[in-house]
Structure formats: structure tokens, C-alpha cells
């Protein structure tokens, strides 16, 4: 039985009948095409690239962790290379990779690392984000108790082994001196130091040459005994008191300028970019000056209404001055500012930290940093 029937008048006009049938078939084809899944985009690594820059310490914090499409990951790292930044900091959430104990899914992490390396970028990996099986119910993804430090150590060991020869820098945790990043608990530098000891030992078992970065402290002026945060200077001092000195190779520092210019002198009662020097003084206090520092977050924001923001022109000036200061400072190994691009807009002031929009439109700051990298 025919699905489509025609009247006697249509039979008298076969050309019209043919056109109607053709139109219906075409419409059906268009309908199927509209709802069919698009063919996958084949994304290859391509030929190995090299970052062309006059400032080899330049870096940027990227956020490809939540980027789904591989072509966007590749394009993101291509634009980083073209900007002239050899270093990237990338987040590798523990829960994304080891969702069940001992079961590792490296697919997305491999894609990030391999595409970054294909563009000539050095990957600094930030590790954290606790899976549900490694923490009590109703706790945050930053909650890790001492009973599960060895589980995190197992993950660090697996990560180090899997990426040996591809990732040689590991940041252990993020901003443990604020309660939001320490499981909604009061900051505890002694507890973090114990976690650092476990991670350091397990990583070195797999690769003695891997570099362990400690700290990644949030700059702040929290008063003594605050449960919300601990002053980063106090926290680092207490890390050393707890024996952290022998369990990291490089200090990771977060250096935000807020409304202050990049060249403003450091002071214990100010959060500014050069506060990094005060953390360095603590390293020297404990005879740890042979180690370098990496800035793994930092920079300025140019939101028009945020209280801690500067103008777009001031942001550009401060950013270039910050890169230049790091380039000329012998104990700074790399300066990776926040943040290159996010996969989607946040619709908050955080969008005004970026150098490139989610649609890959480069902002003026991108082009000015690119000129600086090229010596223009």
C-alpha cells in the first residue's frame, strides 16, 4: 500500500505528481538530515610546533579540563603558542580520572597533554578534586582526610608514571590556605604538609626527576585564627615548621594585583603582585633559597564594575610589566597568569580575567602580550 495517495486530478497531470513526490522526498531528506548527528570531526596532533618568543618564562593558566570537543582543545593551545607563552598550567581533577578506586580513564587527560606538547608547550599539572569514594558523604570535592592520603598518593603515583616524559611538573592541591579549597574546614598547614609528604614520596618512586610544586597559596590578609582563611605568609611559615622543606622542589605562588600596579612594592599588609617577594623571604629564612618559584596563577581583572578591577588599558600595562619582572627575576622559573580562556562564559566578573573569549575571539590584551613576546 502506498503511503502517499493522489487524487484523479493529479493523475491527469503526471508532471505535477512527480514534482509533488520529489518535494516530499526532499522535505523528508531535510528532516532526517536536520536531526541526524553530525559526522565526527577528525582532529590530529599535526606537525610538532615550537613557541616563538623572546620571553621563555611566560605562561598562562588554561582551563581545558571541561572542554569537550577535541578541536577546541587543539585550537586553544594553538592560540597560546601563537601568543608566545611556552608554559601552561592545566587542572587534572582526580575524580575525573579515577572515578572508581584503581580504575583510570586517561582519554581526556591524554588529549590535553598531547595537544599541548604538539604545540611546543610545557605542561604544569595541578592535581586535586576528590572523588566521592575517597571522602565522606555530603562533603565537598576539596575534602580529603588523613585516612585517604594514601589513596591520593596512589593517584599521584599513577599520574606520574602515566605521563612520564610528557608532564614533569605537579602542583599538589590548590590554595589549601582557604577553607573553600580545604574541604570547608579551617586551613591546616601541618595537615597539608603531611599530604605533601605522601604525594612527594609516591611521585618520586615513579620518576625521581619529576618536580613537585607546593603551596599554590591564595594571597590574603586574613586575621589570626580566622576559620575562613589563613594569611599566606603565616601559612608558608607553618608549612616549614611542619617539615615541608624536604618535600617539594619548587614553590607555587598565586600573585594577584587587584587594583595595584605591577611595580608596587610588597608589604605584609597589602595584596599585590610583588607579594611574591615576601614568600621568597620566608624561603630564605629557612635556608631554602636554592629552590625556584613558579607563579601558577595571578594577574588583573578589567570588569567595568568589580571593586577589585582595573581598566582594560591598566590591565594590559600591568600584565606586560608582570611578565617582564618575572623575566628579570632570577629565582622565578615561570609566570603563568590567570586565565587564557574558559569553555563557556560564567556571566560574572570572572570572564574579565580571560585573554580569549569562549568563541576564540582574542581580546586586546592577547595581541599586546603577543607583541611583547615578539619584542615589538
Secondary structure, 3 states (H helix, E strand, C coil): CCCCCCCHHHHCCHHHHHHHHHHHHHHHHHHHHHHCCCCCCCCCCCCCCCCCCCCCCEEEECCHHHCCCHHHHHHHHHHHHHHCCCEEEEEEEHHHHCCECCECCCHHHHHHHHHHHHCCCEEEEEEECCCHHHCCCCCCCCCCCHHHHHHHHHHHHHHHHHCCCCCCEEEECCCCCEHHHCCCCCCCHHHHHHHHHHHHHHHHHHCCCCEEEEEEECCCCCCCCCCCECCHHHHHHHHHHCCHHHHCCEEEEEEECCCCCCCCCCCCCCCCHHHHHHHHHHHHHCCCCCCEEEEEEEECCCCCCCCCCCCHHHHHHHHHHHHHHHHHCCCEEEEEEECCCCCCCCCCHHHHHCCECCCCCECHHHHHHHHHHCCC
